[in-house]
Amino acid sequence: MTVELILASASPARLATLRSAGVEPEVIVSDVDEPAALARAEAGLGEPLGTDDVALLLARAKCEAVAAGTDADALVLGCDSVLEFDGDTLGKPADAAEATARWQRMRGRSGTLHTGHWLVDARDTSTGATFGVVASTVVHFADLTDAEIESYVATGEPLHVAGAFTIDGLGGPFVRRIEGDHHNVVGLSLPVLRDMLGEVGVTFDQLRD
C-alpha cells in the first residue's frame, strides 16, 4: 500500500533528493517564525541551544505546524539544516557581506552540517508517533582564493542555503570531502528517513507510487 508523504519544507534540494529516490511528496510550507521559535526555546532554557538542537527544534516546529494544519492521510516530514563552525551556529547568511566573511573563515577548514529530521504520523491509521533524529556530517572546505569567494557569492547561491554553501550545486567544487552522508549535506538524509519510517511500520518503497 502506498503511503503519502508531506514535505514540510520549501527547499528545492530536499524535494529533488526525494524525487531522485522515486518519491513524489506533497509540499506544504509552514508559516513558522523560526527566529521567534528559537528565541522562545532558549528563553525557556535560559541558555543558547547547541547547533544540533537548533536543527531539531526548527525541523520539529515546521513539521508539527504543517501536521496541525492538514487533514491528509499522510506522514509529515520536516527538516532543517545548520552548520556548526568554531562553536557558532550558522544558518543562511543575511547578505553578501556576511556570506563573504563566512567563506573567508571557512576556507581550508572544516565544519559540521547538522540536519534535523522530524516525522509526524498523521495517517488515519496513525501510530500517533512524533519524533526526530539529527544527522551530522563533517564537511571539509577547499582553500578558496578571495576571487573565488567573490565570484561564488556573486551568484547569489550562498545567500539561500545553510552555512552559505551547497554540495549539489555551484558550491560543489569547494567541498574537498565529507565524513558522513552526502544526502544529509544536501538537506535530507535518505538513510535516516528510512530508519524513521521503520519506526512507524512503513518501508521506503511504500512512499513510491
N, C-alpha and C positions, 0 to 999 in steps of 0.2 A: 504494500500500500504506500502510495506517495504521500510524503509529509511536506506541508508547505512551510517555507522559511521566510520570515520577515527580517530584513536587514535594517536595523535602526542606525543608519549611518549614511551621510551624504558622500562618502569617499568613493570616487570612481575606481581607485585602485583596489579597494576591498570588493567592490562589485565585480571587477574584472577577474580577481582571484577566484571568486566563487564560480563565475561563468567558465573559467578555464578548467574547473573541476567538474563541469557538467551541471552546475546548479544555477537555476534562474530564480533568485529570490524576488519577493516584492520589496521595494524600497520605501520606507516611511521615515522621514527625517524628523527628529524630535525638536521641540522648541525650548529645550533645557538651556538655561543661562549657566554655562559652565563655570565662569569665574565666581558667580554667586554660590553655586553648589559647593565649590571648593572652599570658599570663604566660610560658609556655614559649618562645613565639616571640621575645618581647622579651628574655628572658634569653639566648637564643642569639645575638641581635644585639648585645646589650649596650646597647641604647638603645630608646626608645619607637618604635613604628611610626607612620607617618603615617596620617591618617584614612582615606584611600583604601585603604591597605594593610590596615588593620584590617578594613574591609568585605570585602575579597577573601579575607583569611585565614579569617574566620569562615564565609563562604559556602563556601569550599573544605572546611573541616573538616566542616560539616554534610552537604555533598554526598557527600564520599568516605566518611563514616561510613555513610550510608544505602546507597550503592552497594555497599559491602563486605558489607552485611547482607542483600542481596536477590539472588535468582537470576532475577529478572524479565528478560524480553527487552525492555529499555526504555532510554530516555535518562533520566538523573537530573540534575535541576537544583536547585542550592542558591543561596539569595540571603541577603544580609544588608545592612541599611542603617544608616548612622550619619551624624550631622550634624557638619560642621566649622564651628565658630563661634569667632572670635577666637583661632584656633590650638588650640582644645580639641576633643577628640573626644567627642561626646555621643551616647550610646545612649538607652536608656529611663531616665527618672528613677527614683530609688529610692523616692520617696514624694511626697506632695502638696507638701511644703515645697520640695523640690528642683525640682519642676515649676513652682511659682510663681516661684522665684528665676530659673529659666531664662527664663521669659517676661518677667520684668522686665528681663532683659538683652537679649533678642532683639527686643522690640517696637520697631518703627520702623527696624529694621536688617535685615541680610541674612546668610545663611549658605549653605553648600554641602552639599547632601544627596548623599552617595555611596552607591551600591548596588553591591555586589559580586555578580557572577553567575558561578557555576561549573558546568560541564557535564561529566558523565562518560558516555561512550558504553558502556553495559553490554549492548548488544544481542548476540544470538547471532552476528550478522554484524558484530561490533564493529570499528570502526576503531582501537580502543584509545585514543581521544582522551580527555584530561582536561585542561581548560584553563579560564581565566577571563578576564573582562572587567569593568572598573569603569566605570559610567556616573555622570556628575556633573551636577547641576542646581542652579543658583543660585536660592535662594528668598528673596523679599523679603517681610518680615512687616509687617503693619499695626501702627500705633501704638496698642496696646490700653490702655484705662484699667485702673486697679487692680481696679475692679469687674468688668470683663470677664474679666480674668485669673482672679480668684477664682471667678467663675461657671463658666468653662471647666474649670478644674482640678477643681471640684466634680463635674463629670460623670464623672470617672474616666478619660476617654479619653486624656489626655496621659500617663498612667502606663503605658500599654501599647504605646507607639509610639516609635520612634527620634526624638530631637530634641524630644519632647513635643508634637508637632503632627501633624495629618493635613491632606491637601488634599482628600480624598474623603469626609470625614466632618464631624463637628461643628467641626473646626478650619478648614474651608474658607473661612469669611468672614474669617479672619485672615491669609490669604495674599494679598497685593496682586497679585503677579505672579511669574512664574518665567522663568528663562532656561535652556531645555533641554527635555527630555522630561517631560511631565506624568506618564506612567506610571512613570517612574523614581522620582518623589517618592512615589508610592503604594507602591513597593517592588519593581517588576519592570518593566524596560524591554522592551516588546514588540519595538521595532526592534533592540535589542541581541540579544534571543533569536533573532530571525530571522537575523541575521548569524551567530550561533554555530551555528545549525542548518545553515546553508550550509557551514560548515567540515567538517561530518561527512556532507555529501551528502543532507541532509534539507530539504524545503521546508516552510514553515509549514503549508500546507494538509494535509500528511500527519499532522499532530497532531490534526486534526479527524476525528471519526467519520464 
